[in-house]
């Protein structure tokens, strides 16, 4: 049951022991009583039988409650994935959740969610990842030399280029992923249920596709991105630590000439 946390697994193990181990000990005691008649005591026997019934019922109830809890969590995760898949199929650029679609949470240019939204969702995902012992990663994607590109080709081409990159991100990330625009050239991609290796593979696919974008017939009209990767809990135990790590890795990628992906494999 991978959807159960370590603490819940411990409780489930205790419940199984109460249902099996304790009754077996009680049965052994009864056997000893019958084998050694001098220890035969009606009151003791009745007490042991009652103990077996009570403990077995308590163990059964505990196990049922824990399994029901895990099943409910698994259903909720499935429903979330289903909602996200429907959003992508219908062409929705932002991902539905418990947040209202207000200007505070939506980027005016792309229709994506904003930094505030993704930061709060990352915080929630970290809690879920810790409880269910599942990975959670973050990509920070920054467009290389966007000021130079804008100066050379103008705002209209810049908006076209940004929308093309957003389309690629929406196409490449898993259904449960979430995208937000942090600032003019920087984007965040939240990847629940994704470890660092898998996040790197997603980042590499995106990097190559951006590099190969046919924005026009002009050879110097190419664009690239630098990508930083962070994973919970390897790169941080809260949303600020993971975001800072991913952003630092973007800076390192740009210092190496851009069009690169950087991730730390040690803390």
VMD Tcl script that draws the C-alpha trace (Angstrom):
set ca {
  {0.00 0.00 0.00}
  {2.26 2.77 -1.24}
  {-0.37 5.40 -0.51}
  {0.03 4.85 3.25}
  {2.65 6.78 5.19}
  {5.14 5.09 7.51}
  {3.14 6.03 10.62}
  {-0.04 4.60 9.13}
  {1.77 1.42 8.08}
  {2.99 1.03 11.67}
  {-0.56 1.33 12.97}
  {-1.79 -1.17 10.40}
  {0.91 -3.60 11.50}
  {-0.18 -3.14 15.12}
  {-3.78 -3.79 14.12}
  {-2.84 -7.03 12.35}
  {-0.87 -8.13 15.41}
  {-3.85 -7.43 17.65}
  {-6.04 -9.51 15.33}
  {-3.66 -12.46 15.12}
  {-0.79 -12.44 17.60}
  {-2.72 -11.73 20.79}
  {-5.47 -14.30 20.06}
  {-2.80 -16.92 19.34}
  {-1.19 -16.21 22.71}
  {-4.58 -16.54 24.37}
  {-5.22 -19.87 22.64}
  {-1.80 -21.07 23.81}
  {-2.75 -20.14 27.36}
  {-5.96 -22.14 27.06}
  {-4.04 -25.16 25.81}
  {-1.71 -24.94 28.79}
  {-4.72 -24.78 31.09}
  {-6.25 -27.91 29.59}
  {-2.93 -29.77 29.54}
  {-2.29 -28.89 33.17}
  {-5.67 -29.43 34.86}
  {-4.38 -28.15 38.21}
  {-4.30 -24.69 36.64}
  {-7.80 -25.00 35.26}
  {-9.75 -22.02 36.44}
  {-13.19 -21.18 35.06}
  {-12.82 -17.49 35.81}
  {-9.43 -17.32 34.12}
  {-10.74 -19.15 31.06}
  {-13.73 -16.83 30.76}
  {-11.49 -13.79 31.08}
  {-9.15 -15.04 28.36}
  {-12.02 -15.73 25.98}
  {-13.41 -12.23 26.60}
  {-9.96 -10.74 26.05}
  {-9.62 -12.56 22.72}
  {-12.98 -11.22 21.53}
  {-12.31 -7.62 22.60}
  {-8.76 -7.43 21.26}
  {-9.67 -9.09 17.97}
  {-12.56 -6.68 17.42}
  {-10.35 -3.69 18.28}
  {-7.70 -4.84 15.80}
  {-10.28 -5.42 13.07}
  {-11.81 -1.96 13.60}
  {-8.42 -0.26 13.51}
  {-7.35 -2.07 10.35}
  {-10.63 -1.26 8.59}
  {-10.36 2.44 9.47}
  {-6.77 2.65 8.20}
  {-7.50 0.83 4.95}
  {-10.57 3.04 4.37}
  {-8.39 6.12 4.93}
  {-5.81 4.94 2.43}
  {-8.47 4.04 -0.12}
  {-10.06 7.47 0.22}
  {-6.70 9.16 -0.37}
  {-6.07 7.03 -3.44}
  {-9.50 7.93 -4.84}
  {-8.86 11.64 -4.25}
  {-5.52 11.41 -6.12}
  {-7.25 9.64 -9.02}
  {-9.97 12.30 -9.16}
  {-7.33 15.06 -9.19}
  {-5.52 13.43 -12.09}
  {-8.82 13.04 -13.95}
  {-9.68 16.72 -13.52}
  {-6.25 17.74 -14.79}
  {-6.54 15.48 -17.85}
  {-9.93 17.03 -18.66}
  {-8.43 20.51 -18.41}
  {-5.70 19.64 -20.90}
  {-8.13 17.95 -23.29}
  {-10.37 21.03 -23.29}
  {-7.47 23.42 -23.92}
  {-7.54 25.15 -20.54}
  {-4.20 26.86 -19.95}
  {-4.53 27.12 -16.18}
  {-5.18 24.24 -13.81}
  {-8.30 24.11 -11.70}
  {-8.01 23.80 -7.95}
  {-9.28 25.37 -4.78}
  {-8.23 28.85 -5.95}
  {-10.59 31.32 -7.63}
  {-9.68 32.51 -11.10}
  {-9.05 36.10 -10.03}
  {-6.42 38.60 -11.27}
  {-4.35 37.82 -8.17}
  {-3.82 34.27 -9.37}
  {-3.78 34.67 -13.17}
  {-1.10 36.04 -15.47}
  {-2.63 38.57 -17.88}
  {-0.47 37.61 -20.87}
  {-0.56 33.81 -20.82}
  {-3.59 32.97 -18.66}
  {-1.34 30.79 -16.50}
  {-1.37 30.95 -12.73}
  {1.03 33.27 -10.94}
  {3.97 32.83 -8.59}
  {1.69 33.18 -5.54}
  {-0.50 30.32 -6.68}
  {2.36 27.93 -7.44}
  {4.14 28.74 -4.19}
  {1.02 27.87 -2.19}
  {0.38 24.71 -4.21}
  {3.99 23.62 -3.79}
  {3.56 23.97 -0.04}
  {0.48 21.73 -0.16}
  {2.19 19.16 -2.36}
  {5.17 18.97 0.00}
  {2.84 18.07 2.87}
  {1.14 15.40 0.72}
  {4.47 14.04 -0.50}
  {5.80 13.72 3.06}
  {2.64 11.97 4.30}
  {2.41 9.48 1.43}
  {6.19 9.09 1.04}
  {6.06 10.19 -2.60}
  {8.42 12.49 -4.58}
  {7.65 16.04 -5.65}
  {9.78 18.18 -7.98}
  {9.89 21.74 -9.29}
  {11.28 23.09 -12.56}
  {12.13 26.76 -12.95}
  {12.31 27.61 -16.65}
  {13.89 30.91 -17.75}
  {13.99 32.15 -21.35}
  {17.55 32.99 -22.39}
  {18.35 36.54 -23.57}
  {14.70 37.60 -23.82}
  {15.55 41.31 -23.57}
  {17.84 40.98 -26.59}
  {15.17 39.02 -28.46}
  {12.52 41.63 -27.70}
  {14.78 44.51 -28.72}
  {15.55 42.85 -32.03}
  {12.13 41.46 -33.02}
  {9.63 43.54 -31.06}
  {6.88 42.92 -28.52}
  {4.56 41.12 -30.93}
  {7.17 38.47 -31.71}
  {8.02 38.22 -28.03}
  {4.39 37.44 -27.12}
  {4.22 34.88 -29.93}
  {7.39 33.24 -28.68}
  {6.16 33.11 -25.07}
  {2.87 31.51 -26.12}
  {4.75 28.88 -28.14}
  {6.88 27.97 -25.12}
  {3.80 27.84 -22.85}
  {2.14 25.48 -25.34}
  {5.16 23.17 -25.24}
  {5.18 23.13 -21.43}
  {1.47 22.27 -21.32}
  {2.03 19.46 -23.80}
  {5.09 17.95 -22.12}
  {4.20 17.89 -18.42}
  {2.18 15.07 -16.77}
  {-1.59 15.58 -16.21}
  {-1.14 16.41 -12.51}
  {1.53 19.04 -13.25}
  {0.91 22.75 -12.74}
  {2.45 25.70 -14.60}
  {2.78 29.30 -13.48}
  {4.46 32.43 -14.82}
  {6.80 33.98 -12.26}
  {7.88 37.07 -14.17}
  {8.54 38.27 -17.74}
  {10.86 35.41 -18.70}
  {10.58 32.92 -15.82}
  {8.11 30.06 -15.35}
  {7.57 27.42 -12.69}
  {6.46 23.84 -13.34}
  {5.24 21.87 -10.33}
  {5.59 18.09 -10.79}
  {3.86 15.99 -8.09}
  {4.66 12.27 -8.02}
  {7.90 13.00 -9.92}
  {11.45 12.37 -8.71}
  {14.52 14.32 -9.83}
  {15.51 11.88 -12.56}
  {12.03 11.99 -14.08}
  {11.96 15.79 -13.74}
  {15.28 16.00 -15.59}
  {13.83 13.92 -18.44}
  {10.83 16.24 -18.71}
  {13.13 19.27 -18.62}
  {15.34 17.81 -21.37}
  {12.35 17.19 -23.63}
  {11.20 20.78 -23.12}
  {14.69 22.24 -23.66}
  {15.17 20.42 -26.97}
  {11.71 21.32 -28.26}
  {12.20 25.02 -27.45}
  {15.59 24.97 -29.16}
  {13.96 23.51 -32.28}
  {11.03 25.94 -32.39}
  {10.43 27.33 -35.88}
  {9.44 30.89 -34.97}
  {10.38 32.17 -38.42}
  {12.69 31.42 -41.33}
  {15.39 33.65 -39.86}
  {18.22 31.61 -38.36}
  {18.88 34.22 -35.67}
  {15.26 34.09 -34.56}
  {15.96 31.07 -32.38}
  {15.28 30.95 -28.65}
  {16.52 28.71 -25.83}
  {15.73 28.15 -22.17}
  {17.73 27.44 -19.03}
  {16.13 25.10 -16.51}
  {16.81 24.54 -12.80}
  {15.51 21.48 -10.96}
  {14.62 21.04 -7.29}
  {13.15 18.05 -5.47}
  {11.58 17.60 -2.05}
  {13.14 16.66 0.36}
  {16.59 16.36 -1.28}
  {16.85 20.06 -2.09}
  {14.68 21.44 0.70}
  {11.91 20.64 3.15}
  {9.66 23.61 2.41}
  {8.49 25.59 -0.60}
  {10.97 28.45 -0.17}
  {14.01 26.17 0.04}
  {13.00 24.21 -3.07}
  {12.20 27.35 -5.08}
  {15.49 28.96 -4.06}
  {17.42 25.83 -5.04}
  {15.73 25.61 -8.46}
  {16.37 29.31 -9.11}
  {20.01 29.00 -8.10}
  {20.33 26.12 -10.54}
  {18.83 28.32 -13.30}
  {21.46 30.95 -12.54}
  {24.18 28.32 -12.80}
  {22.77 27.15 -16.15}
  {22.90 30.71 -17.50}
  {26.44 31.17 -16.21}
  {27.40 28.11 -18.26}
  {26.08 29.76 -21.43}
  {22.36 28.96 -21.24}
  {20.34 26.29 -23.01}
  {21.20 23.88 -20.17}
  {19.59 21.99 -17.31}
  {21.17 22.05 -13.85}
  {20.29 19.92 -10.82}
  {22.14 18.96 -7.66}
  {22.50 15.26 -6.93}
  {23.80 15.81 -3.41}
  {22.42 18.00 -0.64}
}
mol new
graphics top color blue
foreach p $ca { graphics top sphere $p radius 0.5 }
foreach p [lrange $ca 0 end-1] q [lrange $ca 1 end] { graphics top cylinder $p $q radius 0.2 }
display resetview
